């Protein structure tokens, strides 16, 4: 499971734009745009989500789920508590 915020943060950590991520994951630019524009958990086909997550992993980014341990030792950022909802 990946949230749109995690996806945007991962791109920011890598210093790449949406087009570059789409190329790394072998998915279309509109797919990445749709994923990042979604509210909360990103939805998509299992194949597409897997491609994006694997591309991020290859680039050096691990997505950490709620209450998951991170023993890898690399640098990163995570919320200590869930952020408050920002309803529009």
N, C-alpha and C positions, 0 to 999 in steps of 0.2 A: 504494500500500500504506500502510495506517495501522494503528498499534498502539492497543490499548485505553489504554495510558498516554498516548499522544499526544492521544487524544480527551479524556481527563480533564484533561490539562494545558491543552489549548486552551480548554476550558470555564472552567477556573480563570482563565486569562489574561483572558478576556472577562467574568468575574464573573457567569456565568449558570448556572442550574440545568439539569437534564436536560430538564425540561418546556419551557423556553425554547428550547433547542437543537432539540428535536423540532419546535417551531413554526417556527423559522427554516428548517429543512431540509424541512419539509412531510412528516415521517415520524411514526410513532407513538412515544409515550413508551416502550412496551415494547421497541421496536426500539433506541432509544438505550440503554436499560438493558441489553439483551442485548449490544450492542456493547461497552459499557464493562466488562461482567462477563467478557468473553472473555479467554482467556489468550494474550497476544501479539498476533499480527496479527488484525485484525478481519475477520470473514468476513460476507458478505452478498451480495445481488444487486448487480450493477454499477450499476444505477439508484439503489439506496439509498445505496451508498457514494459515488457521484458527488454526490447531493443533499447529503449531510452535508459532504463536502469543499468543495463550492461554497458552501454556507452559511457555513462557517468562513472561507473566502476573502473572501466579501462582508463579513463582520464584521471583517476585518482580520487574520486569522490564516493564516499559511502553514505547512503541515506539511513538515518537512524530512526527507528520507530519509537513510539511512546514507551517509556520504561525499559527500553532496550539498553544493554550494556555496550560500551564502546571501549574495547580493550586494544584497539589497533595502535594507539599511540600517536596518530597523526593529529595535526591541528584541525580544529573545526569549531562550529558554533551550534548551540542547541538551546532551546527554551528550558528554563528550570521548572516552569509551570506553564500550562497552556495559556496562550495569549487571550486577552478578552476579545469577544466577538465584536467586530466593527460593523454593525448593521447600517446600511445606507438608508 
